[in-house]
Each structure stands twice: as structure tokens, then as C-alpha cells.
Amino acid sequence: MSHSEGISLRKFADKIGVTEATLRKWCRAGKVIGARLHPLTRKWVIYPPAKLALDNFHPKSLRCLGKGGAA
């Protein structure tokens, strides 16, 4: 894979260990740096360097955790 070539949502979800639906939600919410919605196919493509911007978020959802750390 070249540096400018993107990967599919499914491949990236498998790579980071989350479901495709969860990753799609994160892309819509702007939590995946490097994710772009293709204008013709309307599918998400992840371009390098892809990162998750989920600092204070639970890995399985988009709800913010409180300061105490308990959900």
C-alpha cells in the first residue's frame, strides 16, 4: 500500500479491533483523523496517517467518561 492510498473502513476496523458499525459512528462524529467520505460511492476511506481521536472516550462507545473514570 502506497502512502497516499486509503484503506477501507472494514480493513481499518479489523486492524484496530472494533466493529465496522462502531468505526462508522466514530468517522461520522469526526473521531478518526484521516477518514474521508468518498463523494461518489459514499463509503468511508481511511487515509494515512490514520489516528483515533478518542482521548476521553470509552473504546466501545462515543459517550464521554466522567473525571472519576467510572461509567
C-alpha positions as CSV (number, residue, x, y, z in Angstrom):
1,M,0.0,0.0,0.0
2,S,1.4,3.3,-1.0
3,H,1.5,6.3,1.4
4,S,-1.3,8.1,-0.4
5,E,-3.6,5.1,-0.8
6,G,-6.5,4.8,1.5
7,I,-7.9,1.6,3.1
8,S,-11.5,0.5,3.6
9,L,-13.5,1.0,6.7
10,R,-13.7,-2.7,7.2
11,K,-9.9,-3.3,7.0
12,F,-9.2,-0.4,9.4
13,A,-11.8,-1.7,11.9
14,D,-10.3,-5.2,11.8
15,K,-6.8,-3.6,12.3
16,I,-7.8,-1.7,15.4
17,G,-10.2,-4.3,16.8
18,V,-13.6,-2.6,16.7
19,T,-16.7,-3.4,14.7
20,E,-17.4,-1.7,11.4
21,A,-20.5,0.0,12.7
22,T,-18.6,1.5,15.7
23,L,-15.9,2.8,13.4
24,R,-18.5,4.3,11.1
25,K,-20.1,6.2,14.0
26,W,-16.6,7.5,15.0
27,C,-16.0,8.6,11.4
28,R,-19.3,10.5,11.3
29,A,-18.5,12.1,14.7
30,G,-15.1,13.2,13.4
31,K,-13.2,11.0,15.8
32,V,-11.0,9.3,13.2
33,I,-8.2,11.5,11.8
34,G,-7.7,10.7,8.1
35,A,-11.2,9.4,7.5
36,R,-13.0,10.8,4.4
37,L,-16.3,10.0,2.9
38,H,-15.9,9.3,-0.8
39,P,-18.2,11.7,-2.8
40,L,-19.4,9.2,-5.4
41,T,-19.5,5.9,-3.6
42,R,-20.5,7.4,-0.2
43,K,-18.1,4.9,1.5
44,W,-15.6,5.9,4.2
45,V,-11.9,5.6,3.2
46,I,-9.2,5.9,5.8
47,Y,-6.0,7.7,4.6
48,P,-2.6,7.5,6.4
49,P,-1.6,8.6,8.9
50,A,-4.9,7.4,10.4
51,K,-5.4,8.0,14.2
52,L,-8.2,7.8,16.6
53,A,-9.0,11.0,18.4
54,L,-10.7,9.3,21.4
55,D,-8.9,10.8,24.4
56,N,-11.7,10.8,27.0
57,F,-14.0,8.2,25.3
58,H,-14.8,4.6,26.1
59,P,-13.4,2.3,23.4
60,K,-16.8,0.7,22.6
61,S,-18.9,3.9,22.5
62,L,-18.9,7.6,22.0
63,R,-20.0,8.6,25.4
64,C,-17.7,10.7,27.4
65,L,-16.4,9.3,30.7
66,G,-16.5,11.4,33.8
67,K,-13.5,12.6,35.8
68,G,-13.8,9.6,38.2
69,G,-13.3,7.1,35.4
70,A,-16.4,5.1,36.3
71,A,-19.1,4.7,33.6
